[in-house]
Amino acid sequence: MDSLKQIRGRMAGFLRAETGSITVETVIWLPLFLALMSAIVDISMVFHRESTMLRVIQDANRAYSVGRIASSDAVERSVLAAVTSYAENASVSTTMVDGVISTRLQVPTSDLMPIYALPAFSNRWVVVETQQFAEF
């Protein structure tokens, strides 16, 4: 009988004990927190790369508009060379119509996400397009 009382006492003590409760909360919340942080990193990198791509094609259009770059093919090669390090599947097109230079750069979002925490966005494309008047 004493052993039964002793077992009940230990069980009651075990059920009332709060040691390890933070571990349970951590196990529950940590995966959600890490998933959220990974998604934030991916989205931030997509926006950062988009602004970088905008600067690249604006610089290339400016160089073409003042004659530093000789042709639209050279603009496309210049843009691709600048973005190849982070956008392997990029496609670019440059046209000049009535003295207006237009460059369009398309990159799949999967190239821009370092963690790839959001596979729902894998079939999306980031499109950046600028126009510049030719000055020559």
VMD Tcl script that draws the C-alpha trace (Angstrom):
set ca {
  {0.00 0.00 0.00}
  {2.83 2.35 0.80}
  {4.32 1.78 -2.60}
  {0.99 2.70 -4.24}
  {0.86 5.94 -2.22}
  {4.40 6.65 -3.19}
  {3.63 6.13 -6.90}
  {0.55 8.38 -6.67}
  {2.59 11.05 -4.92}
  {5.22 10.96 -7.63}
  {2.59 11.06 -10.39}
  {0.87 14.04 -8.77}
  {4.21 15.78 -8.42}
  {5.03 15.02 -12.03}
  {1.70 16.41 -13.26}
  {2.10 19.62 -11.21}
  {5.72 20.24 -12.16}
  {6.35 23.08 -14.57}
  {9.93 22.27 -15.44}
  {10.29 21.77 -19.16}
  {7.19 23.80 -20.01}
  {9.26 26.31 -21.98}
  {10.65 23.42 -24.02}
  {7.16 22.42 -25.10}
  {6.34 25.98 -26.13}
  {9.60 26.23 -28.03}
  {8.92 22.99 -29.89}
  {5.49 24.31 -30.88}
  {6.46 27.86 -31.89}
  {10.01 27.50 -33.26}
  {9.06 25.83 -36.58}
  {6.43 28.50 -37.23}
  {8.88 31.27 -36.37}
  {11.58 29.79 -38.63}
  {9.11 29.38 -41.50}
  {8.01 33.00 -41.12}
  {11.60 34.26 -41.00}
  {12.51 32.18 -44.07}
  {9.57 33.63 -45.99}
  {10.59 37.15 -44.96}
  {14.16 36.54 -46.16}
  {12.93 35.18 -49.50}
  {10.53 38.06 -50.13}
  {13.13 40.63 -49.06}
  {15.67 39.17 -51.46}
  {13.16 39.25 -54.33}
  {12.49 42.95 -53.71}
  {16.19 43.70 -53.27}
  {17.10 41.95 -56.51}
  {14.24 43.72 -58.31}
  {15.65 47.11 -57.32}
  {19.14 45.96 -58.35}
  {17.83 44.81 -61.75}
  {16.09 48.18 -62.21}
  {19.36 50.00 -61.58}
  {21.21 47.70 -63.99}
  {18.83 48.26 -66.90}
  {18.62 52.00 -66.20}
  {22.42 52.22 -66.34}
  {22.52 50.19 -69.56}
  {19.80 52.33 -71.16}
  {21.64 55.51 -70.14}
  {24.88 54.20 -71.62}
  {23.07 53.33 -74.87}
  {21.30 56.70 -74.98}
  {24.58 58.65 -74.91}
  {26.42 56.30 -77.27}
  {28.69 54.48 -74.79}
  {27.03 51.21 -75.85}
  {26.73 50.81 -79.60}
  {23.69 48.57 -80.15}
  {20.65 47.03 -78.50}
  {22.38 43.63 -78.61}
  {25.26 45.09 -76.62}
  {22.76 46.45 -74.06}
  {21.24 42.98 -73.68}
  {24.67 41.38 -73.24}
  {25.62 44.03 -70.68}
  {22.43 43.51 -68.66}
  {22.74 39.71 -68.75}
  {26.38 39.91 -67.65}
  {25.36 42.06 -64.68}
  {22.53 39.81 -63.45}
  {23.87 36.34 -64.29}
  {25.39 35.88 -60.82}
  {21.93 35.72 -59.22}
  {19.54 35.21 -62.14}
  {20.65 32.32 -64.34}
  {17.35 32.13 -66.24}
  {17.00 35.82 -66.99}
  {15.79 37.02 -70.36}
  {16.22 40.55 -71.65}
  {15.03 42.42 -74.71}
  {15.96 45.92 -75.85}
  {14.31 47.94 -78.60}
  {14.61 51.48 -79.89}
  {11.48 52.94 -81.47}
  {11.21 56.64 -82.40}
  {14.19 57.57 -80.25}
  {12.94 55.78 -77.13}
  {15.05 52.94 -75.78}
  {13.03 50.26 -73.97}
  {14.62 47.42 -72.04}
  {12.63 44.62 -70.43}
  {14.21 42.12 -68.04}
  {12.36 38.99 -66.87}
  {13.58 36.69 -64.11}
  {11.76 33.77 -62.45}
  {11.27 34.29 -58.72}
  {12.86 30.91 -58.06}
  {16.20 32.41 -59.19}
  {15.88 35.25 -56.68}
  {14.92 33.29 -53.54}
  {17.90 32.00 -51.54}
  {15.93 29.77 -49.14}
  {12.99 28.89 -51.39}
  {10.54 28.88 -48.47}
  {7.61 29.90 -50.69}
  {7.24 27.29 -53.45}
  {3.83 28.76 -54.35}
  {5.72 31.61 -56.02}
  {7.97 29.36 -58.10}
  {5.98 29.88 -61.30}
  {5.98 33.69 -60.99}
  {8.22 36.11 -62.85}
  {9.68 39.44 -61.82}
  {9.52 41.84 -64.76}
  {11.43 45.12 -64.78}
  {11.11 47.52 -67.69}
  {12.50 51.01 -68.27}
  {12.48 53.54 -71.06}
  {15.00 56.24 -71.90}
  {15.15 58.87 -74.63}
  {18.12 58.48 -76.96}
  {20.37 61.54 -76.87}
  {22.56 60.84 -79.88}
}
mol new
graphics top color blue
foreach p $ca { graphics top sphere $p radius 0.5 }
foreach p [lrange $ca 0 end-1] q [lrange $ca 1 end] { graphics top cylinder $p $q radius 0.2 }
display resetview
